[in-house]
Amino acid sequence: MEKNNIIGNNIYCESFFITKGIVKIINMAKPKKKGGPKQKLSPEAREAKAKRDLEIAKSPRRMKMKRDNYAKRKEAEKKFGKLWLLGKDYDHEDGKFESIKRNRGNDGNGTKKEGK
């Protein structure tokens, strides 16, 4: 059997491809995980991090921001439609909707110095 990369490197697992009675093995690459790679933490560290993250997510400031975001999205959906909101986040610092990339990237300045 002959190895052949007919489909490309975007599907995972080895499978067979039959052409004119000849069986060919297709090399396939692993797909990217949604959300990026996982952190490699020990079970104790993973549990502690989950607890910290939940505590931060449920802080009064974050809960207020979530409520505000929900209300702003509902209002914008009525005004501009659902399609306008696709790929946008509400930026509480600037008080307007921005692309997710721009909002989470601190308006192009990165997040290393954010909050310092």
PADRENMAR-126500 format. One record per atom (N, C-alpha, C, O): atom name; x, y, z negated; residue number from 1. Coordinates in Angstrom, 3 decimals. Last residue first. Example, Ala and Ser with C-alpha at 12.3 -4.5 7.8 and 13.67 -1.06 7.14 Angstrom:
BEGIN
<atom N&east 12.850&north -2.250&up -7.080&seq 2> $
<atom CA&east 13.670&north -1.060&up -7.140&seq 2> $
<atom C&east 12.900&north 0.030&up -7.870&seq 2> $
<atom O&east 13.409&north 1.138&up -8.039&seq 2> $
<atom N&east 13.190&north -5.690&up -7.800&seq 1> $
<atom CA&east 12.300&north -4.500&up -7.800&seq 1> $
<atom C&east 13.200&north -3.300&up -7.800&seq 1> $
<atom O&east 14.236&north -3.319&up -8.465&seq 1> $
***
This chain:
BEGIN
<atom N&east -2.607&north 47.729&up -35.552&seq 116> $
<atom CA&east -1.451&north 48.052&up -36.419&seq 116> $
<atom C&east -1.248&north 49.531&up -36.502&seq 116> $
<atom O&east -0.331&north 49.992&up -37.181&seq 116> $
<atom N&east -4.547&north 46.997&up -33.719&seq 115> $
<atom CA&east -4.918&north 47.006&up -35.138&seq 115> $
<atom C&east -3.766&north 47.326&up -36.076&seq 115> $
<atom O&east -3.924&north 47.207&up -37.291&seq 115> $
<atom N&east -2.331&north 45.674&up -31.361&seq 114> $
<atom CA&east -3.714&north 46.045&up -31.675&seq 114> $
<atom C&east -3.952&north 45.972&up -33.179&seq 114> $
<atom O&east -3.593&north 44.988&up -33.826&seq 114> $
<atom N&east 0.039&north 44.783&up -30.429&seq 113> $
<atom CA&east 0.081&north 45.957&up -31.324&seq 113> $
<atom C&east -1.296&north 46.403&up -31.768&seq 113> $
<atom O&east -1.427&north 47.401&up -32.477&seq 113> $
<atom N&east -0.768&north 42.567&up -28.859&seq 112> $
<atom CA&east 0.254&north 42.415&up -29.893&seq 112> $
<atom C&east 0.225&north 43.562&up -30.907&seq 112> $
<atom O&east 0.370&north 43.334&up -32.107&seq 112> $
<atom N&east -2.521&north 42.714&up -26.756&seq 111> $
<atom CA&east -3.101&north 42.612&up -28.092&seq 111> $
<atom C&east -2.050&north 42.508&up -29.204&seq 111> $
<atom O&east -2.409&north 42.374&up -30.374&seq 111> $
<atom N&east -2.472&north 45.053&up -23.942&seq 110> $
<atom CA&east -2.155&north 43.813&up -24.638&seq 110> $
<atom C&east -2.689&north 43.820&up -26.055&seq 110> $
<atom O&east -3.247&north 44.819&up -26.508&seq 110> $
<atom N&east -3.304&north 47.234&up -22.528&seq 109> $
<atom CA&east -2.171&north 47.430&up -23.439&seq 109> $
<atom C&east -1.756&north 46.145&up -24.164&seq 109> $
<atom O&east -0.787&north 46.153&up -24.922&seq 109> $
<atom N&east -5.617&north 46.954&up -21.035&seq 108> $
<atom CA&east -4.334&north 46.855&up -20.336&seq 108> $
<atom C&east -3.104&north 47.025&up -21.228&seq 108> $
<atom O&east -1.976&north 46.968&up -20.737&seq 108> $
<atom N&east -7.678&north 47.068&up -22.957&seq 107> $
<atom CA&east -7.594&north 48.067&up -21.887&seq 107> $
<atom C&east -6.211&north 48.100&up -21.217&seq 107> $
<atom O&east -5.709&north 49.171&up -20.877&seq 107> $
<atom N&east -7.310&north 44.632&up -24.405&seq 106> $
<atom CA&east -7.116&north 45.939&up -25.041&seq 106> $
<atom C&east -6.846&north 47.023&up -23.998&seq 106> $
<atom O&east -5.903&north 47.802&up -24.135&seq 106> $
<atom N&east -8.133&north 42.307&up -23.286&seq 105> $
<atom CA&east -6.724&north 42.663&up -23.107&seq 105> $
<atom C&east -6.406&north 44.053&up -23.631&seq 105> $
<atom O&east -5.343&north 44.599&up -23.332&seq 105> $
<atom N&east -10.812&north 42.233&up -23.578&seq 104> $
<atom CA&east -10.022&north 41.358&up -24.457&seq 104> $
<atom C&east -8.535&north 41.620&up -24.344&seq 104> $
<atom O&east -7.760&north 41.205&up -25.206&seq 104> $
<atom N&east -11.527&north 44.157&up -21.604&seq 103> $
<atom CA&east -11.925&north 44.310&up -23.001&seq 103> $
<atom C&east -11.041&north 43.476&up -23.927&seq 103> $
<atom O&east -10.575&north 43.974&up -24.952&seq 103> $
<atom N&east -10.465&north 43.130&up -19.195&seq 102> $
<atom CA&east -10.060&north 44.455&up -19.674&seq 102> $
<atom C&east -10.366&north 44.618&up -21.165&seq 102> $
<atom O&east -9.548&north 45.162&up -21.907&seq 102> $
<atom N&east -11.787&north 40.638&up -19.011&seq 101> $
<atom CA&east -10.321&north 40.720&up -18.984&seq 101> $
<atom C&east -9.840&north 42.047&up -19.586&seq 101> $
<atom O&east -8.912&north 42.067&up -20.395&seq 101> $
<atom N&east -14.459&north 41.361&up -18.913&seq 100> $
<atom CA&east -13.975&north 40.572&up -20.050&seq 100> $
<atom C&east -12.460&north 40.700&up -20.159&seq 100> $
<atom O&east -11.915&north 40.850&up -21.253&seq 100> $
<atom N&east -15.106&north 44.740&up -18.010&seq 99> $
<atom CA&east -14.821&north 43.366&up -17.619&seq 99> $
<atom C&east -14.236&north 42.647&up -18.838&seq 99> $
<atom O&east -13.595&north 43.268&up -19.686&seq 99> $
<atom N&east -17.398&north 46.523&up -20.185&seq 98> $
<atom CA&east -16.173&north 46.414&up -19.394&seq 98> $
<atom C&east -16.012&north 44.970&up -18.962&seq 98> $
<atom O&east -16.689&north 44.079&up -19.474&seq 98> $
<atom N&east -19.829&north 48.775&up -21.388&seq 97> $
<atom CA&east -19.534&north 47.447&up -20.882&seq 97> $
<atom C&east -18.294&north 47.500&up -19.995&seq 97> $
<atom O&east -18.150&north 48.395&up -19.162&seq 97> $
<atom N&east -18.977&north 51.005&up -24.150&seq 96> $
<atom CA&east -19.534&north 50.697&up -22.828&seq 96> $
<atom C&east -19.180&north 49.269&up -22.432&seq 96> $
<atom O&east -18.335&north 48.631&up -23.061&seq 96> $
<atom N&east -17.497&north 51.973&up -26.339&seq 95> $
<atom CA&east -18.945&north 52.153&up -26.308&seq 95> $
<atom C&east -19.569&north 51.923&up -24.941&seq 95> $
<atom O&east -20.567&north 52.557&up -24.597&seq 95> $
<atom N&east -14.857&north 51.606&up -26.932&seq 94> $
<atom CA&east -15.177&north 52.608&up -25.909&seq 94> $
<atom C&east -16.675&north 52.877&up -25.800&seq 94> $
<atom O&east -17.084&north 53.891&up -25.235&seq 94> $
<atom N&east -15.153&north 49.706&up -29.019&seq 93> $
<atom CA&east -14.220&north 50.822&up -29.171&seq 93> $
<atom C&east -14.571&north 51.961&up -28.197&seq 93> $
<atom O&east -14.583&north 53.130&up -28.581&seq 93> $
<atom N&east -16.838&north 47.753&up -28.135&seq 92> $
<atom CA&east -17.292&north 48.578&up -29.248&seq 92> $
<atom C&east -16.392&north 49.792&up -29.455&seq 92> $
<atom O&east -16.831&north 50.800&up -30.009&seq 92> $
<atom N&east -17.665&north 46.741&up -25.064&seq 91> $
<atom CA&east -16.483&north 47.207&up -25.788&seq 91> $
<atom C&east -16.934&north 48.171&up -26.875&seq 91> $
<atom O&east -17.365&north 49.285&up -26.576&seq 91> $
<atom N&east -19.321&north 43.918&up -24.019&seq 90> $
<atom CA&east -19.516&north 45.264&up -24.564&seq 90> $
<atom C&east -18.284&north 45.620&up -25.387&seq 90> $
<atom O&east -17.907&north 44.886&up -26.300&seq 90> $
<atom N&east -18.263&north 42.324&up -21.000&seq 89> $
<atom CA&east -18.396&north 42.323&up -22.457&seq 89> $
<atom C&east -18.649&north 43.760&up -22.893&seq 89> $
<atom O&east -18.239&north 44.704&up -22.218&seq 89> $
<atom N&east -19.020&north 40.636&up -17.912&seq 88> $
<atom CA&east -18.792&north 41.859&up -18.692&seq 88> $
<atom C&east -19.015&north 41.604&up -20.179&seq 88> $
<atom O&east -19.844&north 40.780&up -20.566&seq 88> $
<atom N&east -19.805&north 38.582&up -16.233&seq 87> $
<atom CA&east -18.381&north 38.896&up -16.344&seq 87> $
<atom C&east -18.071&north 40.160&up -17.127&seq 87> $
<atom O&east -16.971&north 40.701&up -17.016&seq 87> $
<atom N&east -22.952&north 39.942&up -15.506&seq 86> $
<atom CA&east -22.043&north 38.806&up -15.336&seq 86> $
<atom C&east -20.587&north 39.253&up -15.399&seq 86> $
<atom O&east -20.184&north 40.187&up -14.706&seq 86> $
<atom N&east -24.592&north 42.164&up -15.521&seq 85> $
<atom CA&east -23.897&north 41.821&up -16.767&seq 85> $
<atom C&east -22.889&north 40.685&up -16.609&seq 85> $
<atom O&east -22.054&north 40.482&up -17.490&seq 85> $
<atom N&east -25.801&north 42.212&up -13.047&seq 84> $
<atom CA&east -24.878&north 43.293&up -13.380&seq 84> $
<atom C&east -24.029&north 42.946&up -14.598&seq 84> $
<atom O&east -22.880&north 43.378&up -14.701&seq 84> $
<atom N&east -27.591&north 40.080&up -13.172&seq 83> $
<atom CA&east -26.385&north 39.963&up -12.354&seq 83> $
<atom C&east -25.349&north 41.033&up -12.673&seq 83> $
<atom O&east -24.148&north 40.782&up -12.576&seq 83> $
<atom N&east -29.755&north 40.998&up -14.734&seq 82> $
<atom CA&east -28.834&north 39.990&up -15.264&seq 82> $
<atom C&east -27.523&north 39.927&up -14.491&seq 82> $
<atom O&east -26.461&north 39.741&up -15.084&seq 82> $
<atom N&east -30.343&north 44.612&up -14.739&seq 81> $
<atom CA&east -30.539&north 43.240&up -14.278&seq 81> $
<atom C&east -29.456&north 42.304&up -14.782&seq 81> $
<atom O&east -28.384&north 42.739&up -15.202&seq 81> $
<atom N&east -30.372&north 47.223&up -15.737&seq 80> $
<atom CA&east -29.574&north 46.935&up -14.540&seq 80> $
<atom C&east -29.790&north 45.542&up -13.952&seq 80> $
<atom O&east -29.458&north 45.308&up -12.790&seq 80> $
<atom N&east -32.355&north 47.297&up -17.868&seq 79> $
<atom CA&east -32.042&north 48.477&up -17.065&seq 79> $
<atom C&east -31.373&north 48.140&up -15.724&seq 79> $
<atom O&east -31.748&north 48.694&up -14.691&seq 79> $
<atom N&east -32.444&north 44.770&up -19.018&seq 78> $
<atom CA&east -33.693&north 45.399&up -18.557&seq 78> $
<atom C&east -33.411&north 46.535&up -17.582&seq 78> $
<atom O&east -34.128&north 46.717&up -16.598&seq 78> $
<atom N&east -29.736&north 44.482&up -19.612&seq 77> $
<atom CA&east -30.389&north 43.499&up -18.733&seq 77> $
<atom C&east -31.688&north 44.078&up -18.167&seq 77> $
<atom O&east -31.995&north 43.899&up -16.988&seq 77> $
<atom N&east -29.313&north 46.492&up -21.467&seq 76> $
<atom CA&east -28.677&north 46.610&up -20.150&seq 76> $
<atom C&east -29.310&north 45.658&up -19.138&seq 76> $
<atom O&east -29.412&north 45.979&up -17.954&seq 76> $
<atom N&east -30.797&north 45.412&up -23.628&seq 75> $
<atom CA&east -31.142&north 46.715&up -23.082&seq 75> $
<atom C&east -30.581&north 46.877&up -21.654&seq 75> $
<atom O&east -31.281&north 47.337&up -20.752&seq 75> $
<atom N&east -29.391&north 43.041&up -24.091&seq 74> $
<atom CA&east -30.827&north 42.996&up -23.778&seq 74> $
<atom C&east -31.260&north 44.296&up -23.091&seq 74> $
<atom O&east -31.994&north 44.277&up -22.103&seq 74> $
<atom N&east -26.864&north 44.102&up -24.737&seq 73> $
<atom CA&east -27.008&north 43.241&up -23.556&seq 73> $
<atom C&east -28.475&north 43.157&up -23.126&seq 73> $
<atom O&east -28.773&north 43.196&up -21.932&seq 73> $
<atom N&east -27.446&north 45.490&up -27.111&seq 72> $
<atom CA&east -26.959&north 46.233&up -25.944&seq 72> $
<atom C&east -27.130&north 45.418&up -24.668&seq 72> $
<atom O&east -27.498&north 45.965&up -23.628&seq 72> $
<atom N&east -28.165&north 43.323&up -28.789&seq 71> $
<atom CA&east -29.139&north 44.379&up -28.487&seq 71> $
<atom C&east -28.740&north 45.152&up -27.227&seq 71> $
<atom O&east -29.583&north 45.438&up -26.377&seq 71> $
<atom N&east -25.736&north 41.899&up -28.868&seq 70> $
<atom CA&east -26.966&north 41.249&up -28.407&seq 70> $
<atom C&east -27.993&north 42.295&up -27.971&seq 70> $
<atom O&east -28.612&north 42.166&up -26.915&seq 70> $
<atom N&east -24.028&north 43.823&up -29.996&seq 69> $
<atom CA&east -23.765&north 43.298&up -28.654&seq 69> $
<atom C&east -25.021&north 42.669&up -28.059&seq 69> $
<atom O&east -25.333&north 42.880&up -26.887&seq 69> $
<atom N&east -25.176&north 44.062&up -32.555&seq 68> $
<atom CA&east -25.112&north 45.218&up -31.666&seq 68> $
<atom C&east -24.918&north 44.768&up -30.205&seq 68> $
<atom O&east -25.573&north 45.282&up -29.298&seq 68> $
<atom N&east -24.694&north 41.503&up -33.565&seq 67> $
<atom CA&east -26.073&north 42.018&up -33.447&seq 67> $
<atom C&east -26.144&north 43.163&up -32.443&seq 67> $
<atom O&east -27.042&north 43.227&up -31.603&seq 67> $
<atom N&east -21.872&north 41.514&up -33.467&seq 66> $
<atom CA&east -22.634&north 40.510&up -32.708&seq 66> $
<atom C&east -24.080&north 40.968&up -32.493&seq 66> $
<atom O&east -24.625&north 40.845&up -31.396&seq 66> $
<atom N&east -21.262&north 43.589&up -35.236&seq 65> $
<atom CA&east -20.860&north 43.706&up -33.834&seq 65> $
<atom C&east -21.629&north 42.722&up -32.959&seq 65> $
<atom O&east -21.997&north 43.053&up -31.832&seq 65> $
<atom N&east -22.210&north 42.470&up -37.613&seq 64> $
<atom CA&east -22.815&north 43.704&up -37.114&seq 64> $
<atom C&east -22.500&north 43.873&up -35.623&seq 64> $
<atom O&east -23.371&north 44.255&up -34.841&seq 64> $
<atom N&east -20.445&north 40.338&up -37.841&seq 63> $
<atom CA&east -21.875&north 40.047&up -37.702&seq 63> $
<atom C&east -22.611&north 41.273&up -37.158&seq 63> $
<atom O&east -23.524&north 41.142&up -36.343&seq 63> $
<atom N&east -18.023&north 41.723&up -38.186&seq 62> $
<atom CA&east -18.225&north 40.898&up -36.986&seq 62> $
<atom C&east -19.694&north 40.579&up -36.761&seq 62> $
<atom O&east -20.150&north 40.548&up -35.618&seq 62> $
<atom N&east -18.514&north 42.980&up -40.698&seq 61> $
<atom CA&east -18.191&north 43.773&up -39.508&seq 61> $
<atom C&east -18.475&north 42.982&up -38.231&seq 61> $
<atom O&east -19.094&north 43.501&up -37.302&seq 61> $
<atom N&east -18.960&north 40.772&up -42.469&seq 60> $
<atom CA&east -20.016&north 41.762&up -42.201&seq 60> $
<atom C&east -19.762&north 42.591&up -40.929&seq 60> $
<atom O&east -20.693&north 42.868&up -40.173&seq 60> $
<atom N&east -17.760&north 37.648&up -41.084&seq 59> $
<atom CA&east -17.553&north 38.845&up -41.905&seq 59> $
<atom C&east -18.625&north 39.875&up -41.548&seq 59> $
<atom O&east -19.148&north 39.852&up -40.434&seq 59> $
<atom N&east -17.808&north 35.377&up -39.597&seq 58> $
<atom CA&east -19.016&north 35.699&up -40.357&seq 58> $
<atom C&east -18.828&north 36.886&up -41.290&seq 58> $
<atom O&east -19.642&north 37.108&up -42.187&seq 58> $
<atom N&east -15.288&north 35.184&up -38.520&seq 57> $
<atom CA&east -16.422&north 35.329&up -37.606&seq 57> $
<atom C&east -17.699&north 35.730&up -38.332&seq 57> $
<atom O&east -18.578&north 36.357&up -37.740&seq 57> $
<atom N&east -13.765&north 34.714&up -40.817&seq 56> $
<atom CA&east -13.587&north 35.969&up -40.074&seq 56> $
<atom C&east -14.795&north 36.227&up -39.177&seq 56> $
<atom O&east -15.271&north 37.358&up -39.085&seq 56> $
<atom N&east -14.682&north 32.143&up -41.473&seq 55> $
<atom CA&east -14.787&north 33.222&up -42.455&seq 55> $
<atom C&east -14.680&north 34.589&up -41.767&seq 55> $
<atom O&east -15.423&north 35.512&up -42.101&seq 55> $
<atom N&east -13.913&north 30.740&up -39.215&seq 54> $
<atom CA&east -15.333&north 30.859&up -39.532&seq 54> $
<atom C&east -15.575&north 32.015&up -40.510&seq 54> $
<atom O&east -16.547&north 32.760&up -40.385&seq 54> $
<atom N&east -11.116&north 30.908&up -39.440&seq 53> $
<atom CA&east -11.802&north 31.462&up -38.267&seq 53> $
<atom C&east -13.286&north 31.683&up -38.540&seq 53> $
<atom O&east -13.849&north 32.701&up -38.137&seq 53> $
<atom N&east -10.664&north 29.500&up -41.862&seq 52> $
<atom CA&east -10.303&north 30.924&up -41.736&seq 52> $
<atom C&east -11.075&north 31.580&up -40.596&seq 52> $
<atom O&east -11.622&north 32.671&up -40.757&seq 52> $
<atom N&east -11.575&north 26.928&up -41.097&seq 51> $
<atom CA&east -12.191&north 27.615&up -42.240&seq 51> $
<atom C&east -11.924&north 29.121&up -42.164&seq 51> $
<atom O&east -12.831&north 29.927&up -42.372&seq 51> $
<atom N&east -9.827&north 26.342&up -39.026&seq 50> $
<atom CA&east -11.267&north 26.368&up -38.751&seq 50> $
<atom C&east -11.997&north 27.140&up -39.851&seq 50> $
<atom O&east -12.919&north 27.907&up -39.575&seq 50> $
<atom N&east -7.406&north 26.322&up -40.471&seq 49> $
<atom CA&east -7.629&north 27.329&up -39.431&seq 49> $
<atom C&east -9.115&north 27.465&up -39.111&seq 49> $
<atom O&east -9.612&north 28.578&up -38.942&seq 49> $
<atom N&east -7.779&north 24.083&up -42.093&seq 48> $
<atom CA&east -7.594&north 25.398&up -42.715&seq 48> $
<atom C&east -7.869&north 26.512&up -41.709&seq 48> $
<atom O&east -8.487&north 27.522&up -42.045&seq 48> $
<atom N&east -7.945&north 22.085&up -40.120&seq 47> $
<atom CA&east -9.078&north 22.307&up -41.019&seq 47> $
<atom C&east -8.993&north 23.694&up -41.663&seq 47> $
<atom O&east -9.998&north 24.397&up -41.769&seq 47> $
<atom N&east -5.395&north 22.265&up -39.011&seq 46> $
<atom CA&east -6.570&north 22.450&up -38.157&seq 46> $
<atom C&east -7.795&north 22.788&up -39.001&seq 46> $
<atom O&east -8.583&north 23.665&up -38.646&seq 46> $
<atom N&east -3.795&north 21.592&up -41.199&seq 45> $
<atom CA&east -3.703&north 22.944&up -40.641&seq 45> $
<atom C&east -4.923&north 23.250&up -39.778&seq 45> $
<atom O&east -5.434&north 24.369&up -39.805&seq 45> $
<atom N&east -4.537&north 18.907&up -41.496&seq 44> $
<atom CA&east -4.741&north 19.845&up -42.604&seq 44> $
<atom C&east -4.744&north 21.288&up -42.086&seq 44> $
<atom O&east -5.582&north 22.098&up -42.481&seq 44> $
<atom N&east -3.812&north 17.757&up -38.989&seq 43> $
<atom CA&east -5.208&north 17.750&up -39.435&seq 43> $
<atom C&east -5.491&north 18.753&up -40.558&seq 43> $
<atom O&east -6.551&north 19.379&up -40.580&seq 43> $
<atom N&east -1.538&north 20.014&up -37.279&seq 42> $
<atom CA&east -1.779&north 18.841&up -38.111&seq 42> $
<atom C&east -3.241&north 18.884&up -38.559&seq 42> $
<atom O&east -3.857&north 19.949&up -38.515&seq 42> $
<atom N&east -1.928&north 21.209&up -33.907&seq 41> $
<atom CA&east -1.878&north 21.408&up -35.351&seq 41> $
<atom C&east -2.084&north 20.090&up -36.072&seq 41> $
<atom O&east -2.716&north 19.170&up -35.553&seq 41> $
<atom N&east -1.494&north 22.543&up -31.049&seq 40> $
<atom CA&east -1.093&north 21.276&up -31.636&seq 40> $
<atom C&east -0.873&north 21.485&up -33.131&seq 40> $
<atom O&east 0.208&north 21.880&up -33.568&seq 40> $
<atom N&east -4.249&north 24.070&up -29.488&seq 39> $
<atom CA&east -3.083&north 24.211&up -30.340&seq 39> $
<atom C&east -2.765&north 22.848&up -30.937&seq 39> $
<atom O&east -3.670&north 22.090&up -31.288&seq 39> $
<atom N&east -5.183&north 23.198&up -26.121&seq 38> $
<atom CA&east -5.440&north 23.231&up -27.562&seq 38> $
<atom C&east -4.137&north 23.466&up -28.314&seq 38> $
<atom O&east -3.059&north 23.109&up -27.839&seq 38> $
<atom N&east -5.250&north 25.264&up -23.137&seq 37> $
<atom CA&east -4.744&north 24.143&up -23.935&seq 37> $
<atom C&east -5.059&north 24.313&up -25.422&seq 37> $
<atom O&east -5.184&north 25.434&up -25.916&seq 37> $
<atom N&east -8.425&north 26.669&up -21.902&seq 36> $
<atom CA&east -6.980&north 26.553&up -22.043&seq 36> $
<atom C&east -6.561&north 25.398&up -22.931&seq 36> $
<atom O&east -7.400&north 24.642&up -23.421&seq 36> $
<atom N&east -11.074&north 26.807&up -21.291&seq 35> $
<atom CA&east -10.644&north 27.432&up -22.539&seq 35> $
<atom C&east -9.156&north 27.298&up -22.800&seq 35> $
<atom O&east -8.670&north 27.771&up -23.827&seq 35> $
<atom N&east -11.285&north 23.725&up -19.749&seq 34> $
<atom CA&east -11.937&north 25.011&up -19.929&seq 34> $
<atom C&east -11.495&north 25.573&up -21.280&seq 34> $
<atom O&east -11.545&north 24.876&up -22.293&seq 34> $
<atom N&east -8.325&north 22.231&up -18.477&seq 33> $
<atom CA&east -9.393&north 22.254&up -19.475&seq 33> $
<atom C&east -9.977&north 23.651&up -19.567&seq 33> $
<atom O&east -9.253&north 24.642&up -19.475&seq 33> $
<atom N&east -7.695&north 21.287&up -15.123&seq 32> $
<atom CA&east -7.440&north 22.200&up -16.230&seq 32> $
<atom C&east -8.623&north 22.183&up -17.179&seq 32> $
<atom O&east -9.776&north 22.128&up -16.752&seq 32> $
<atom N&east -7.376&north 17.782&up -14.223&seq 31> $
<atom CA&east -7.996&north 19.104&up -14.113&seq 31> $
<atom C&east -7.653&north 19.974&up -15.316&seq 31> $
<atom O&east -7.358&north 19.464&up -16.396&seq 31> $
<atom N&east -4.449&north 16.052&up -13.122&seq 30> $
<atom CA&east -5.414&north 16.265&up -14.197&seq 30> $
<atom C&east -6.044&north 17.655&up -14.058&seq 30> $
<atom O&east -5.327&north 18.622&up -13.801&seq 30> $
<atom N&east -4.147&north 14.956&up -9.699&seq 29> $
<atom CA&east -3.683&north 15.669&up -10.883&seq 29> $
<atom C&east -4.820&north 15.847&up -11.879&seq 29> $
<atom O&east -5.997&north 15.798&up -11.521&seq 29> $
<atom N&east -3.696&north 11.926&up -7.904&seq 28> $
<atom CA&east -4.538&north 13.047&up -8.295&seq 28> $
<atom C&east -4.043&north 13.647&up -9.600&seq 28> $
<atom O&east -3.579&north 12.936&up -10.490&seq 28> $
<atom N&east -2.924&north 10.065&up -5.076&seq 27> $
<atom CA&east -2.408&north 10.647&up -6.319&seq 27> $
<atom C&east -3.256&north 11.857&up -6.661&seq 27> $
<atom O&east -3.506&north 12.711&up -5.811&seq 27> $
<atom N&east -4.525&north 7.345&up -3.696&seq 26> $
<atom CA&east -4.493&north 8.802&up -3.715&seq 26> $
<atom C&east -3.975&north 9.256&up -5.071&seq 26> $
<atom O&east -4.524&north 8.874&up -6.105&seq 26> $
<atom N&east -3.627&north 4.627&up -1.736&seq 25> $
<atom CA&east -3.773&north 5.139&up -3.099&seq 25> $
<atom C&east -3.612&north 6.653&up -3.050&seq 25> $
<atom O&east -2.679&north 7.171&up -2.437&seq 25> $
<atom N&east -5.447&north 3.109&up 0.914&seq 24> $
<atom CA&east -4.379&north 4.017&up 0.503&seq 24> $
<atom C&east -4.658&north 4.494&up -0.915&seq 24> $
<atom O&east -5.813&north 4.741&up -1.263&seq 24> $
<atom N&east -6.177&north 0.453&up 2.992&seq 23> $
<atom CA&east -6.401&north 1.007&up 1.657&seq 23> $
<atom C&east -5.193&north 1.855&up 1.281&seq 23> $
<atom O&east -4.056&north 1.385&up 1.322&seq 23> $
<atom N&east -7.523&north 0.347&up 6.197&seq 22> $
<atom CA&east -6.280&north 0.427&up 5.425&seq 22> $
<atom C&east -6.583&north 1.098&up 4.089&seq 22> $
<atom O&east -7.173&north 2.177&up 4.051&seq 22> $
<atom N&east -9.842&north 0.480&up 7.713&seq 21> $
<atom CA&east -9.503&north -0.806&up 7.109&seq 21> $
<atom C&east -8.220&north -0.807&up 6.309&seq 21> $
<atom O&east -7.839&north -1.850&up 5.779&seq 21> $
<atom N&east -9.982&north 3.213&up 8.357&seq 20> $
<atom CA&east -9.759&north 2.215&up 9.411&seq 20> $
<atom C&east -9.267&north 0.887&up 8.838&seq 20> $
<atom O&east -8.383&north 0.248&up 9.408&seq 20> $
<atom N&east -9.332&north 4.032&up 5.110&seq 19> $
<atom CA&east -9.443&north 4.586&up 6.455&seq 19> $
<atom C&east -9.083&north 3.498&up 7.456&seq 19> $
<atom O&east -7.993&north 2.930&up 7.398&seq 19> $
<atom N&east -10.072&north 4.471&up 1.775&seq 18> $
<atom CA&east -10.064&north 3.490&up 2.864&seq 18> $
<atom C&east -10.290&north 4.216&up 4.194&seq 18> $
<atom O&east -11.289&north 4.911&up 4.382&seq 18> $
<atom N&east -8.507&north 5.058&up -1.179&seq 17> $
<atom CA&east -9.074&north 5.719&up -0.021&seq 17> $
<atom C&east -8.962&north 4.755&up 1.151&seq 17> $
<atom O&east -7.873&north 4.281&up 1.474&seq 17> $
<atom N&east -8.774&north 4.751&up -4.709&seq 16> $
<atom CA&east -8.425&north 4.199&up -3.406&seq 16> $
<atom C&east -9.153&north 4.948&up -2.313&seq 16> $
<atom O&east -10.277&north 5.414&up -2.501&seq 16> $
<atom N&east -7.274&north 6.614&up -7.417&seq 15> $
<atom CA&east -8.363&north 5.894&up -6.780&seq 15> $
<atom C&east -7.897&north 5.434&up -5.411&seq 15> $
<atom O&east -6.765&north 5.697&up -5.006&seq 15> $
<atom N&east -6.286&north 7.866&up -10.505&seq 14> $
<atom CA&east -5.870&north 7.216&up -9.264&seq 14> $
<atom C&east -7.068&north 6.481&up -8.704&seq 14> $
<atom O&east -7.792&north 5.804&up -9.434&seq 14> $
<atom N&east -7.101&north 11.092&up -11.836&seq 13> $
<atom CA&east -7.194&north 9.633&up -11.818&seq 13> $
<atom C&east -6.708&north 9.089&up -10.483&seq 13> $
<atom O&east -6.726&north 9.784&up -9.466&seq 13> $
<atom N&east -8.363&north 14.342&up -11.072&seq 12> $
<atom CA&east -7.617&north 13.430&up -11.923&seq 12> $
<atom C&east -8.022&north 11.983&up -11.718&seq 12> $
<atom O&east -9.190&north 11.699&up -11.452&seq 12> $
<atom N&east -7.781&north 16.783&up -8.570&seq 11> $
<atom CA&east -8.703&north 15.816&up -9.170&seq 11> $
<atom C&east -7.868&north 14.803&up -9.940&seq 11> $
<atom O&east -6.776&north 14.443&up -9.501&seq 11> $
<atom N&east -5.968&north 18.372&up -7.223&seq 10> $
<atom CA&east -6.955&north 19.023&up -8.073&seq 10> $
<atom C&east -7.985&north 18.087&up -8.661&seq 10> $
<atom O&east -8.984&north 18.553&up -9.208&seq 10> $
<atom N&east -3.973&north 18.130&up -5.164&seq 9> $
<atom CA&east -3.669&north 17.913&up -6.581&seq 9> $
<atom C&east -4.692&north 18.565&up -7.497&seq 9> $
<atom O&east -4.318&north 19.244&up -8.453&seq 9> $
<atom N&east -5.394&north 16.374&up -2.308&seq 8> $
<atom CA&east -4.678&north 17.473&up -2.958&seq 8> $
<atom C&east -4.508&north 17.179&up -4.427&seq 8> $
<atom O&east -4.860&north 16.095&up -4.891&seq 8> $
<atom N&east -6.361&north 14.367&up -0.660&seq 7> $
<atom CA&east -7.304&north 15.327&up -1.240&seq 7> $
<atom C&east -6.581&north 16.534&up -1.838&seq 7> $
<atom O&east -7.146&north 17.627&up -1.859&seq 7> $
<atom N&east -4.037&north 12.889&up 0.113&seq 6> $
<atom CA&east -4.969&north 13.422&up 1.098&seq 6> $
<atom C&east -5.832&north 14.534&up 0.532&seq 6> $
<atom O&east -6.017&north 15.556&up 1.192&seq 6> $
<atom N&east -1.378&north 11.692&up -0.464&seq 5> $
<atom CA&east -2.000&north 12.801&up -1.182&seq 5> $
<atom C&east -2.957&north 13.526&up -0.236&seq 5> $
<atom O&east -2.695&north 14.660&up 0.164&seq 5> $
<atom N&east -0.595&north 8.275&up -0.764&seq 4> $
<atom CA&east -0.962&north 9.373&up 0.106&seq 4> $
<atom C&east -1.677&north 10.435&up -0.710&seq 4> $
<atom O&east -2.501&north 10.107&up -1.563&seq 4> $
<atom N&east 1.340&north 5.337&up -0.727&seq 3> $
<atom CA&east 0.814&north 6.460&up -1.521&seq 3> $
<atom C&east 0.547&north 7.625&up -0.593&seq 3> $
<atom O&east 1.367&north 7.935&up 0.272&seq 3> $
<atom N&east 0.392&north 2.259&up 0.667&seq 2> $
<atom CA&east 1.134&north 3.493&up 0.845&seq 2> $
<atom C&east 0.504&north 4.602&up -0.005&seq 2> $
<atom O&east -0.714&north 4.781&up -0.001&seq 2> $
<atom N&east 0.829&north -1.183&up 0.000&seq 1> $
<atom CA&east 0.000&north 0.000&up 0.000&seq 1> $
<atom C&east 0.875&north 1.248&up 0.000&seq 1> $
<atom O&east 1.953&north 1.275&up -0.593&seq 1> $
***
